[in-house]
Amino acid sequence: FFAIYDRPFWRRDGLSGTAQSMVGPLVEIHDATTASGKPALFGFLGVGADQRAALGEEVLKQACLAQLAKLFGPEALEPCATLLKDWAADSLTSTAADRAGGGHPMPGSSRWVSGPWESRLLLAGSETSDSEPGYLAGAVIAAKRAVAEIRSRMDRE
Ligand SMILES: Cc1cc2nc3c(=O)[nH]c(=O)nc-3n(C[C@H](O)[C@H](O)[C@H](O)COP(=O)(O)OP(=O)(O)OC[C@H]3O[C@@H](n4cnc5c(N)ncnc54)[C@H](O)[C@@H]3O)c2cc1C
């Protein structure tokens, strides 16, 4: 969820715009002001996909703004614009099976590809990293591993 403002009023009050909440609806909030200075606050929703669908966008938006106002002051209630992107409702990103929260990927040594594809398909996404999966660091580690594997296979051929 993004709330875009005319001014970064929280900074004027000496606030960072960063917050963690166990209550929500936003559970992790950051100052999302752009490098060119367009002020915004951003947060990840901690509400499940089915609950989000049941509540509807307007109710969620108002709850997010109310939370931002509680944290950073009443000016938070008057954004110039808001944006709520629900990836679970995006049919090009998510299927029905994705609606149940799977949690963050855990480090492990899963064999991601097996059978006839094993010698033909390499996965380089962060989730396949054996350390820091699901994070930017994991993406770098997984990509390096995939490149090394491609080079090694090319050397063998
Ligand atoms: C909102 C958000 C906040 C995050 N915050 C953090 C954070 O603070 N710290 C952190 O460490 N991680 C964070 N992450 C996670 C991190 O961004 C990802 O783990 C990482 O970017 C994954 O990298 P990747 O290379 O595996 O995949 P991606 O970055 O998803 O790259 C895959 C690329 O493949 C492209 N692609 C897809 N299909 C095709 C196709 N058919 N043909 C060609 N190209 C295709 C996509 O456009 C994309 O550019 C965040 C993720 C999100 C969504």
Ligand as a Chemical Component Dictionary entry (heavy atoms), coordinates in Angstrom:
data_LIG
# 
_chem_comp.id                   LIG 
_chem_comp.type                 NON-POLYMER 
_chem_comp.pdbx_formal_charge   0 
_chem_comp.three_letter_code    LIG 
# 
loop_
_chem_comp_atom.comp_id 
_chem_comp_atom.atom_id 
_chem_comp_atom.alt_atom_id 
_chem_comp_atom.type_symbol 
_chem_comp_atom.charge 
_chem_comp_atom.model_Cartn_x 
_chem_comp_atom.model_Cartn_y 
_chem_comp_atom.model_Cartn_z 
_chem_comp_atom.pdbx_ordinal 
LIG C1  C1  C 0 7.611  -5.413  -2.578  1  
LIG C2  C2  C 0 8.861  -6.218  -2.343  2  
LIG C3  C3  C 0 9.783  -5.789  -1.407  3  
LIG C4  C4  C 0 10.941 -6.513  -1.181  4  
LIG N1  N1  N 0 11.845 -6.054  -0.257  5  
LIG C5  C5  C 0 13.005 -6.703  -0.096  6  
LIG C6  C6  C 0 13.990 -6.211  0.820   7  
LIG O1  O1  O 0 13.799 -5.186  1.480   8  
LIG N2  N2  N 0 15.150 -6.910  0.942   9  
LIG C7  C7  C 0 15.402 -8.041  0.221   10 
LIG O2  O2  O 0 16.501 -8.609  0.358   11 
LIG N3  N3  N 0 14.476 -8.542  -0.635  12 
LIG C8  C8  C 0 13.293 -7.902  -0.813  13 
LIG N4  N4  N 0 12.343 -8.394  -1.671  14 
LIG C9  C9  C 0 12.612 -9.669  -2.349  15 
LIG C10 C10 C 0 13.555 -9.478  -3.537  16 
LIG O3  O3  O 0 13.140 -8.343  -4.291  17 
LIG C11 C11 C 0 13.476 -10.732 -4.409  18 
LIG O4  O4  O 0 13.805 -11.862 -3.633  19 
LIG C12 C12 C 0 14.468 -10.658 -5.576  20 
LIG O5  O5  O 0 14.269 -9.488  -6.351  21 
LIG C13 C13 C 0 14.269 -11.863 -6.458  22 
LIG O6  O6  O 0 15.209 -11.777 -7.504  23 
LIG P1  P1  P 0 15.141 -12.800 -8.658  24 
LIG O7  O7  O 0 16.281 -12.468 -9.576  25 
LIG O8  O8  O 0 15.051 -14.188 -8.113  26 
LIG O9  O9  O 0 13.739 -12.543 -9.383  27 
LIG P2  P2  P 0 13.130 -11.202 -9.950  28 
LIG O10 O10 O 0 13.795 -9.986  -9.376  29 
LIG O11 O11 O 0 11.650 -11.365 -9.808  30 
LIG O12 O12 O 0 13.548 -11.257 -11.485 31 
LIG C14 C14 C 0 12.882 -12.068 -12.409 32 
LIG C15 C15 C 0 12.885 -11.298 -13.714 33 
LIG O13 O13 O 0 12.410 -12.157 -14.746 34 
LIG C16 C16 C 0 11.558 -11.412 -15.572 35 
LIG N5  N5  N 0 10.693 -12.352 -16.259 36 
LIG C17 C17 C 0 9.639  -13.050 -15.767 37 
LIG N6  N6  N 0 9.106  -13.828 -16.717 38 
LIG C18 C18 C 0 9.847  -13.631 -17.819 39 
LIG C19 C19 C 0 9.792  -14.176 -19.147 40 
LIG N7  N7  N 0 8.879  -15.075 -19.492 41 
LIG N8  N8  N 0 10.709 -13.752 -20.034 42 
LIG C20 C20 C 0 11.657 -12.838 -19.685 43 
LIG N9  N9  N 0 11.759 -12.301 -18.446 44 
LIG C21 C21 C 0 10.864 -12.707 -17.536 45 
LIG C22 C22 C 0 10.829 -10.486 -14.639 46 
LIG O14 O14 O 0 10.325 -9.371  -15.330 47 
LIG C23 C23 C 0 11.952 -10.086 -13.671 48 
LIG O15 O15 O 0 12.672 -8.955  -14.120 49 
LIG C24 C24 C 0 11.180 -7.696  -1.916  50 
LIG C25 C25 C 0 10.248 -8.129  -2.866  51 
LIG C26 C26 C 0 9.096  -7.403  -3.080  52 
LIG C27 C27 C 0 8.108  -7.875  -4.127  53 
# 
loop_
_chem_comp_bond.comp_id 
_chem_comp_bond.atom_id_1 
_chem_comp_bond.atom_id_2 
_chem_comp_bond.value_order 
_chem_comp_bond.pdbx_ordinal 
LIG C1  C2  SING 1  
LIG C2  C3  SING 2  
LIG C2  C26 DOUB 3  
LIG C3  C4  DOUB 4  
LIG C4  N1  SING 5  
LIG C4  C24 SING 6  
LIG N1  C5  DOUB 7  
LIG C5  C6  SING 8  
LIG C5  C8  SING 9  
LIG C6  O1  DOUB 10 
LIG C6  N2  SING 11 
LIG N2  C7  SING 12 
LIG C7  O2  DOUB 13 
LIG C7  N3  SING 14 
LIG N3  C8  DOUB 15 
LIG C8  N4  SING 16 
LIG N4  C9  SING 17 
LIG N4  C24 SING 18 
LIG C9  C10 SING 19 
LIG C10 O3  SING 20 
LIG C10 C11 SING 21 
LIG C11 O4  SING 22 
LIG C11 C12 SING 23 
LIG C12 O5  SING 24 
LIG C12 C13 SING 25 
LIG C13 O6  SING 26 
LIG O6  P1  SING 27 
LIG P1  O7  DOUB 28 
LIG P1  O8  SING 29 
LIG P1  O9  SING 30 
LIG O9  P2  SING 31 
LIG P2  O10 DOUB 32 
LIG P2  O11 SING 33 
LIG P2  O12 SING 34 
LIG O12 C14 SING 35 
LIG C14 C15 SING 36 
LIG C15 O13 SING 37 
LIG C15 C23 SING 38 
LIG O13 C16 SING 39 
LIG C16 N5  SING 40 
LIG C16 C22 SING 41 
LIG N5  C17 SING 42 
LIG N5  C21 SING 43 
LIG C17 N6  DOUB 44 
LIG N6  C18 SING 45 
LIG C18 C19 SING 46 
LIG C18 C21 DOUB 47 
LIG C19 N7  SING 48 
LIG C19 N8  DOUB 49 
LIG N8  C20 SING 50 
LIG C20 N9  DOUB 51 
LIG N9  C21 SING 52 
LIG C22 O14 SING 53 
LIG C22 C23 SING 54 
LIG C23 O15 SING 55 
LIG C24 C25 DOUB 56 
LIG C25 C26 SING 57 
LIG C26 C27 SING 58 
# 
